[in-house]
Structure formats: C-alpha cells, structure tokens
Amino acid sequence: MNALPELLAKPDLVGLDLPGMAGLAQYLLEAGALPTSSHAIPGVRVEAALGVDRTCLIAPDNFCFDEAEARQAAVLGLPVLTHSRAVAMLVDAAPLSVVVAGAHTTAVTATALTSAIGYRNPAWVLPSALIGRTPGHASGGDLLIATLSASPPPCAPTVLVVTSLATAEPDTAADAGLNATLAVARNAKVVVAAIWDPGVRRFVELLAGEGGPQVLTVGTDRECDVRLMQDMWSGTATHAAVRDVDGAVHRFTLPMPGRHHAAAAAAAFAAGVALDCRPADLAAGLTAFPGADGCLTVVGTAGGVAVMATSIRSAEEFHADLDTVLNLTDGPLLVAVDTTGLDNETAARVGTDLADAARLVLTGPADDPSATTQAVVRAAGAAGVPDEEITVWRPGPCKPNLVAVLAELAVPGGTVLISADDAHGRAEQLLEHLRTATPAANRTR
C-alpha cells in the first residue's frame, strides 16, 4: 500500500540533480504518480515547460527558481512545494513511518535502517541509497522511511530519529532547527535520540520538560536505553555490539570502518526497537547491510598502497571519515578531494581538517576553477600544510589524468583517500593503475 496524496499525483520536479530529488522522483514513480521534469531521469517524462495538467511544482530546499518557471507556476496556479514539504506529506500519508532528521549522519542512519528492517518490506525516500539500490522505493508495504533536514517541516511520524543538532543560540538558524525538530517530536509516538551529540542532549532536556512522547536514548553512556558497547575494525569489517532495552547484547558487522558508522547503525537498531521489531532480526539485518553510496569504504590494496573512497556529505562526517582513516594507517596519507558542490564554509572546514595529510590533490568544478578549491587551499595552508604538498589538478590537453597523478604521488605503505561523488569508481581505476604499474608478485587486493 503506497499512500499518495492527491497533490503529489502529477507533480513537476525541478533540480533533479540536487540531493534528495532523485529519491523522491523514484518513489513517486513507483507509487503510481505521473511526474514530469525538464531534467532527464529514467521513467520521468521530460517536458520543456510546465503543463496545465500538473498538480504541483516540487523543488529542492533553498532552490533558486528560474524566473520564467516561477512565473509560469504562478500563472497556472500551481502550489510550489519544497522537497522537505513533499516528503513530509508522504510521511503523514503512510500508516507507519520513520523520519531521520538532523544536521548530519541522517543518510547512513536511514539506509542502515532500511537494511535492519528489510524483512518488514519498507518503502523509502532518501538522499542516498544502499549500495546496489535506488534512493527511492515504493515497496507497497505499510512502512515508510525518510530523511528530513535539521529544520524539518511539520509532520507526524510514528518514530522520529534525531541524529544531530547544531548547538542553538537564540534567534539563529540552529535555534529555528531545534524548534522545528521539537515540533515534529511532539507529534511523534516515539523519539529516538542519539545523545552522543551535544545538540541532541539539549533537545532531550527540552522535550523531557514538556512531558511529550516516549524517548529512547542511544549512545555509549551506561544509562542509554540502547547502548553501543563495542566497535572494532578487523581489516574487512566493523564488529559492533549493542545492548538493548532489556539488557541483552546483540552483535553485528558493518562493511565500513569508523565509530560514526557504528553509531549510526546503533541509532537504526534503536529505531527498529521503537517499531517493536525483534532485536535479533535487527542485528541480522544490519549484518546484511551492504553500505551506503558515498560512505567511507576500503576499496582495496595494490602495490602496497591502500585505497579508500568517500564523499563529503557534511563537514562533520568528513572529519569523522578522515579521523578514521588516520587511525587505520601508519604510513603517509594522500587525500584527493573534489570540491564541486561545497559551500565556502564547508570548504574551509575541510581544508583545516586536512592538516594531518602528507599530500593533497584538489580538483573542482570546471566552470568555477577557483572559489571552493582555493577556500580549501587557504584553510589547509593556514592549518600548516606546505604549499609544495598541495596539488590543484585541472583537466587539459597534454596533462596526465587524475588517476595517473595519484598513482605517481602514492607511496608504498601509505594510503590514498579519494573524496568525490564518483570516488569508488576513481578508486577502482587507481587500483587497476597501481596493479599494472607494479610487478605481479607485489599486487594484492
């Protein structure tokens, strides 16, 4: 059963290349909607202009509309919805729903949850997908999993999972996000709160003072309702253990390293507990989790060089990824970062975090060859990275390709971390280059 609000039956979607929109489009298609767009995406009819048969216009949050498109929507009298508002409408239409909201770590928590409760046949609308799946899926079941931003619109999910909140100062964007999340929490039946985050701790304190919904805390403290007790990387998997609300310990493995990923999986486990799922089934589902697109992955080793891949989903998650990689390698670290899509604040924070890397290779958008890349360069330099250890790579005639540059700079015994939307593909190309450039006896995987 895929409940579809009438307003979303024939939407026109803009900005399909921006985060979250592809997942929403895929869900709407599978749920029986007839979406159109001026952007090409499989299954969505491409229309050059808004049609008179449309029921609404859906755009990414904070989207800058083309003036002509906005004017045409007004002429046709079409309601204009943000991505978040459309998702909130789907949440309210679903018999059961889980919303994962926060400033960061929402995507990996939500994708882990789709695996943890896979036997429940969930539907989902997510910004990224399980490896090998799509970011949107209308399963026909009664349970929907969705992510919303740190300032979610009003909705009433069955379970609200709060992964992170910025520490709020009065009358700031963070304060608005806190208040919006509190408003959604008051309408939820159960709230799962990841209290290792200081902002979420404050959120729980405020919610407790109101006598609101049931709250399940998840964290590493002894008093947590669901406690992450262990996470250890074996070289091929993270071995984790959680204690449930009844005191029983359940173990599972994850394909990616990092305590932040084990913490996200623990939050997904707690959400499953809030849905009355059997803890043993949740642990088995998490062990089957293949990972999420864009999350930190150990891709392989060749020529004595370990190669990993990730993407910058948020400055906080990249910091955690980088810290994990530094803890896993004893040799020099080469980091290659594609700065495409970063805002200047995130770029500056990423640059500062790169101080511990031995060598940096930066790439950026071809149509903006300086702004975000130079923000990373300035921040890395201010953090102590020498100019001679920073390479800014641009494609061009007679220039070596990026993979060749990385292969030349990689050091046996060291690690290469590639951060880009297509990081896994680039990492595979680098491994192949290293294998062909290395005697067969020295190649490993």
Buried (B, 14 or more C-beta within 10 A) or exposed (E): EBBBBEBBBBBBBBBBEBBBBBBBBBBBBBBEBBBBBBBEBEEBEEEEEBBEEBBBBBBBBEBEBEEEBBEBBEEBEBEBBBBBBBBBBBBBBBEBBBBBBBBBBBBBBBBBBBBBBBEBEBBBBBBBBBBEBBBBBBBEBBBBBBBBBBBBBEBBBBBBBBBBBBBBEEEEEBBEBBEBBBEBBBBBBBBBBBBBBEBBBBBBEBBEEEEBBEBBBBBBEEEBBBBBBBBEBEEEBBBBBBBBBEEEEBEBBBBBBBBBBBBBBBBBBBBBBBBEBEBEBBBBBBBBBEBBBBBBBBBBBBBBBBBBBBBBBBBBBBBBBBBBBBEBBEBBBBBBBBBBBBEEEBBBBBBBBBBBBBBBBBBBBEEEEEBBBBBBBBBBBEBEBEEEBBBBBEEEEEEEEBBBBBBEBBBEEBBBBBBBBEBBEBBBBBBBBBBEBBEEEEBEE
